[in-house]
């Protein structure tokens, strides 16, 4: 899969459909859903940047990243967000009984998530889940937290630990554990599907206003991400544009 450099991150040139198709094959793939916050943090942290770039796919999540890719490289890139990748992957996997495992979040959210998924997709194959306590990503790769995952050996492991812990966990588990499952970090998608947090309408996401909807729901948690990191993303992208035109 081709990629383009946005800030210091190699962002994949792909689509929701392409990622969902790729996840149908159990092939130890590692995937990060990269928004502006991901790219800004990686730009300022070389170690994190290397970890993100080491994953197999880094999708352009969110309006700013997709538009930056499209403007810089004339590739007609659209948003490849976790919510749509999640649902499209499940839909495509129903006929072949692809198995799904949920790692992260909390028991209440996972129970609601499972209930809603069974309602939407009665034939879905949910092989298991794990809701570990708050630990470092290194501790989460200890056997006591992943024995169940290894035993059930699902086709796809959806990881919801928040950025950057989920990406660091996926990068490390790919090194430490012999497992063929695909791993993908999807952040708050569990809460959206569970209904714990309301997902912004697609029309807002497609015109770059999803952040306003999310900020209104979680101002304390998301203030820095949207009002600081998004501003920095614009500044850094302008610098990249100026550099490429010299």
C-alpha positions as CSV (number, residue, x, y, z in Angstrom):
1,X,0.0,0.0,0.0
2,X,1.4,3.4,-1.0
3,X,2.1,6.1,1.5
4,X,2.8,9.8,1.6
5,X,4.8,11.9,4.1
6,X,2.6,14.2,6.2
7,X,4.7,16.0,8.8
8,X,6.9,13.1,9.8
9,X,4.4,10.3,9.5
10,X,4.1,8.0,6.5
11,X,0.3,8.1,6.0
12,X,-1.2,5.3,3.8
13,X,-3.0,6.2,0.6
14,X,-6.0,4.0,1.0
15,X,-9.8,3.8,1.6
16,X,-12.3,2.4,4.1
17,X,-13.1,-0.3,1.6
18,X,-9.5,-1.2,1.0
19,X,-8.6,-1.5,4.7
20,X,-11.8,-3.5,5.4
21,X,-10.9,-5.9,2.6
22,X,-7.3,-6.3,3.8
23,X,-8.6,-7.1,7.3
24,X,-10.5,-10.1,6.0
25,X,-7.2,-12.0,5.6
26,X,-5.7,-13.1,8.9
27,X,-2.1,-11.9,8.3
28,X,-0.7,-10.2,11.5
29,X,-1.4,-6.8,10.1
30,X,-1.0,-3.8,12.4
31,X,-3.0,-0.6,11.8
32,X,-3.1,2.9,13.3
33,X,-6.0,5.3,12.6
34,X,-4.1,8.6,12.4
35,X,-5.7,12.0,13.1
36,X,-4.1,15.4,13.4
37,X,-3.3,14.8,17.0
38,X,-1.5,11.6,16.1
39,X,0.6,13.4,13.5
40,X,1.4,16.4,15.7
41,X,2.5,14.2,18.7
42,X,4.6,12.1,16.4
43,X,6.1,15.2,14.9
44,X,7.3,16.3,18.3
45,X,8.3,12.8,19.6
46,X,10.8,10.9,17.4
47,X,10.4,7.6,19.4
48,X,6.6,7.7,18.9
49,X,7.1,8.6,15.3
50,X,9.2,5.5,14.7
51,X,6.6,3.3,16.4
52,X,3.7,4.7,14.3
53,X,5.6,4.4,11.1
54,X,6.6,0.8,11.9
55,X,2.9,-0.3,11.7
56,X,1.7,-1.8,8.4
57,X,-1.0,0.8,7.7
58,X,-1.5,4.4,9.0
59,X,-4.9,5.6,7.8
60,X,-5.7,9.3,7.2
61,X,-8.4,9.6,9.9
62,X,-10.2,12.9,10.1
63,X,-10.8,15.8,7.7
64,X,-7.5,17.7,8.2
65,X,-5.2,14.7,7.5
66,X,-7.2,13.6,4.5
67,X,-7.2,17.1,3.1
68,X,-3.5,17.6,3.7
69,X,-2.8,14.4,1.8
70,X,-5.0,15.4,-1.0
71,X,-3.6,18.9,-1.3
72,X,0.1,18.0,-1.0
73,X,0.0,14.9,-3.3
74,X,-3.1,15.4,-5.5
75,X,-4.3,11.9,-4.7
76,X,-8.1,12.4,-4.0
77,X,-7.7,11.0,-0.6
78,X,-10.8,10.7,1.6
79,X,-11.2,10.1,5.3
80,X,-10.4,6.6,6.5
81,X,-11.8,6.7,10.0
82,X,-12.0,4.1,12.7
83,X,-15.8,4.1,13.0
84,X,-16.4,3.3,9.3
85,X,-13.5,0.9,9.1
86,X,-15.0,-1.0,12.1
87,X,-18.4,-1.4,10.6
88,X,-17.3,-2.1,7.0
89,X,-14.9,-4.8,8.3
90,X,-17.6,-6.5,10.3
91,X,-20.0,-6.4,7.3
92,X,-17.5,-7.9,5.0
93,X,-16.5,-10.6,7.4
94,X,-20.0,-12.0,8.1
95,X,-20.2,-14.4,5.2
96,X,-16.8,-15.9,6.2
97,X,-17.5,-15.9,9.9
98,X,-14.5,-13.7,10.7
99,X,-13.9,-13.5,14.5
100,X,-13.6,-10.3,16.5
101,X,-11.9,-9.7,19.8
102,X,-12.2,-6.4,21.8
103,X,-9.2,-5.3,23.9
104,X,-9.5,-2.3,26.2
105,X,-12.2,0.1,27.5
106,X,-14.4,-1.1,30.4
107,X,-16.9,-3.9,31.2
108,X,-20.0,-1.7,30.9
109,X,-19.0,-0.2,27.5
110,X,-18.0,-3.7,26.2
111,X,-21.3,-5.2,27.3
112,X,-23.3,-2.4,25.5
113,X,-21.0,-2.7,22.5
114,X,-21.6,-6.4,22.2
115,X,-25.4,-6.0,22.6
116,X,-25.6,-3.4,19.9
117,X,-23.4,-5.3,17.5
118,X,-25.5,-8.5,17.9
119,X,-28.5,-6.4,17.2
120,X,-27.0,-4.8,14.0
121,X,-25.2,-8.0,12.9
122,X,-26.9,-11.1,14.3
123,X,-24.4,-13.4,12.7
124,X,-21.3,-11.6,14.1
125,X,-18.6,-13.9,15.6
126,X,-17.4,-12.3,18.8
127,X,-14.6,-14.6,20.1
128,X,-13.9,-12.7,23.3
129,X,-12.8,-9.5,25.0
130,X,-10.4,-8.2,27.7
131,X,-10.8,-5.0,29.8
132,X,-7.5,-4.7,31.6
133,X,-6.9,-2.1,34.4
134,X,-5.0,1.1,33.7
135,X,-1.4,-0.1,33.1
136,X,1.5,0.9,30.9
137,X,1.5,-0.5,27.3
138,X,4.5,-2.7,28.3
139,X,2.7,-4.3,31.2
140,X,-0.3,-5.0,28.9
141,X,1.8,-7.4,26.8
142,X,2.5,-9.6,29.8
143,X,1.0,-13.1,29.5
144,X,-1.7,-12.6,32.2
145,X,-3.4,-10.0,29.9
146,X,-3.0,-11.7,26.5
147,X,-3.3,-15.4,27.3
148,X,-7.0,-15.4,26.5
149,X,-6.3,-13.5,23.3
150,X,-3.6,-16.0,22.2
151,X,-5.8,-19.0,23.0
152,X,-8.8,-17.7,21.1
153,X,-6.6,-16.5,18.2
154,X,-9.2,-14.2,16.6
155,X,-9.0,-12.9,13.0
156,X,-9.2,-9.2,14.2
157,X,-8.3,-7.6,17.5
158,X,-9.9,-4.2,18.0
159,X,-7.8,-2.2,20.5
160,X,-9.3,0.7,22.5
161,X,-6.6,2.1,24.9
162,X,-6.5,5.7,23.7
163,X,-3.6,7.3,21.8
164,X,-0.7,6.7,22.0
165,X,-1.0,3.7,24.3
166,X,-3.0,1.6,21.9
167,X,-0.5,2.2,19.1
168,X,2.5,1.5,21.4
169,X,0.8,-1.7,22.6
170,X,0.1,-2.9,19.0
171,X,3.7,-2.1,18.0
172,X,5.2,-4.0,21.0
173,X,2.8,-7.0,20.8
174,X,3.7,-7.5,17.2
175,X,7.4,-7.9,18.3
176,X,6.7,-10.1,21.4
177,X,3.8,-12.4,20.6
178,X,3.5,-15.0,17.9
179,X,0.0,-14.5,16.7
180,X,-1.6,-14.2,13.3
181,X,-4.5,-11.9,14.3
182,X,-4.7,-8.4,12.7
183,X,-4.5,-5.6,15.3
184,X,-6.1,-2.2,14.8
185,X,-6.3,0.7,17.2
186,X,-9.6,2.5,17.1
187,X,-9.7,4.8,20.2
188,X,-13.3,6.0,21.1
189,X,-15.1,3.8,18.5
190,X,-16.1,1.3,21.3
191,X,-17.9,4.1,23.1
192,X,-19.6,5.3,20.0
193,X,-20.9,1.9,19.0
194,X,-21.9,1.2,22.6
195,X,-23.9,4.5,22.7
196,X,-22.0,5.8,25.7
197,X,-20.9,8.8,23.6
198,X,-22.9,10.2,20.7
199,X,-21.1,9.9,17.3
200,X,-21.0,13.1,15.3
201,X,-23.2,12.9,12.1
202,X,-21.2,12.0,9.0
203,X,-22.2,15.3,7.3
204,X,-20.3,17.2,10.0
205,X,-17.3,14.8,9.8
206,X,-17.1,15.2,6.0
207,X,-16.9,19.0,6.2
208,X,-14.3,19.0,9.0
209,X,-16.6,19.9,11.9
210,X,-16.7,16.7,13.8
211,X,-14.3,18.2,16.4
212,X,-16.8,20.8,17.4
213,X,-19.4,18.1,18.2
214,X,-16.9,16.0,20.1
215,X,-15.5,19.0,22.0
216,X,-19.0,19.9,23.2
217,X,-19.4,16.5,24.8
218,X,-15.9,16.1,26.3
219,X,-14.4,19.6,26.7
220,X,-11.9,18.8,29.4
221,X,-10.5,15.7,27.8
222,X,-10.4,17.1,24.2
223,X,-9.5,20.7,24.7
224,X,-5.8,20.3,24.1
225,X,-6.3,17.9,21.2
226,X,-8.6,20.2,19.2
227,X,-7.7,23.7,20.2
228,X,-3.9,23.2,20.5
229,X,-2.8,20.2,18.4
230,X,-5.2,21.0,15.5
231,X,-3.8,24.6,15.4
232,X,-0.2,23.2,15.5
233,X,-1.1,20.8,12.7
234,X,-2.1,23.7,10.5
235,X,1.1,25.5,11.2
236,X,3.2,22.5,10.5
237,X,1.4,21.7,7.3
238,X,1.9,25.3,6.1
239,X,5.6,24.8,6.8
240,X,5.6,21.6,4.8
241,X,3.8,23.2,1.9
242,X,6.3,26.1,1.8
243,X,9.3,23.7,2.0
244,X,8.0,21.6,-0.9
245,X,7.5,24.7,-3.1
246,X,11.1,25.9,-2.6
